[in-house]
Amino acid sequence: MLGLGLSTIEVDGKQNESKPYSSIVKSKANEFPKGEWNTVEVLSFNGICVHIVNGEVVNYGTNSSLKKGKILLQSEFAEIYYKNVEIREFN
């Protein structure tokens, strides 16, 4: 999970610092080997954020300072491909 723009969130009982960029270590790695497609789901509602990789929760955060805003898809220091991107609003 990555906090941007002074955002904060509580993960495992710890609140990250409000700064331009902060990284929150995932609770476990569940990515497939290089060359295989991963399925990633990010659920966000009312200050709660759940990050699911290949059917396993790898991060769960509460008390997020962000409740709405832009969505960022990124890669760090490597080429990345996306397919079948879906964005849905929960009612």
C-alpha positions in Angstrom: 0.0 0.0 0.0 1.3 3.4 -0.8 0.3 6.7 0.7 0.6 9.8 -1.4 -0.1 13.5 -1.0 0.1 13.7 2.9 -2.5 11.0 3.2 -2.7 8.7 6.3 -4.1 5.3 7.0 -3.9 2.9 10.0 -2.5 -0.6 9.2 -2.0 -3.2 12.0 -2.7 -0.6 14.6 0.0 1.8 13.3 -0.8 5.1 11.6 1.7 6.2 8.9 3.2 9.7 9.0 1.6 12.4 7.0 4.2 13.2 4.3 4.3 13.5 0.5 5.1 9.7 0.1 4.9 6.8 2.5 5.1 3.1 1.9 3.2 0.6 4.0 4.7 -2.9 3.9 2.2 -5.6 2.9 1.4 -8.3 5.3 2.4 -11.1 2.9 3.5 -11.6 -0.7 1.1 -13.5 -3.0 2.3 -12.6 -6.4 2.7 -15.3 -9.1 6.2 -15.9 -10.6 7.5 -13.5 -13.2 5.7 -13.8 -16.5 2.4 -14.9 -15.0 -0.6 -12.6 -14.7 -1.7 -11.5 -11.2 -5.2 -10.5 -10.2 -5.3 -7.4 -7.9 -8.4 -6.0 -6.2 -8.4 -2.8 -4.3 -11.6 -2.0 -2.3 -12.0 1.4 -0.7 -15.0 2.5 1.2 -15.5 5.2 3.9 -11.9 5.2 5.1 -11.3 1.4 4.8 -9.0 0.0 2.2 -8.4 -3.6 1.4 -5.7 -4.8 -1.1 -6.2 -8.3 -2.4 -3.7 -10.2 -4.6 -4.7 -13.4 -6.3 -7.5 -13.9 -3.8 -5.5 -13.3 -0.6 -5.7 -10.1 1.5 -2.2 -8.6 1.6 -3.1 -5.3 3.3 -6.1 -4.0 5.3 -6.2 -0.4 6.4 -8.7 1.7 8.3 -9.1 5.4 9.3 -7.8 6.6 5.9 -7.6 10.4 5.6 -8.8 10.0 2.0 -12.4 9.2 1.2 -12.5 10.2 -2.5 -10.0 11.3 -5.2 -7.9 10.1 -8.1 -6.8 6.5 -8.8 -3.2 5.8 -9.5 -1.9 2.7 -11.3 1.9 2.5 -11.2 5.0 0.4 -11.2 8.2 1.0 -9.4 11.4 0.7 -11.4 10.1 -1.9 -13.9 7.9 -2.3 -17.0 4.3 -3.3 -16.2 1.3 -4.3 -18.2 -2.4 -4.0 -17.3 -5.4 -5.9 -18.8 -9.1 -6.0 -18.0 -9.0 -3.0 -15.7 -12.4 -2.4 -14.1 -13.5 0.4 -11.9 -16.8 0.1 -10.1 -18.6 2.2 -7.6 -20.3 0.6 -4.6 -23.7 1.8 -3.6 
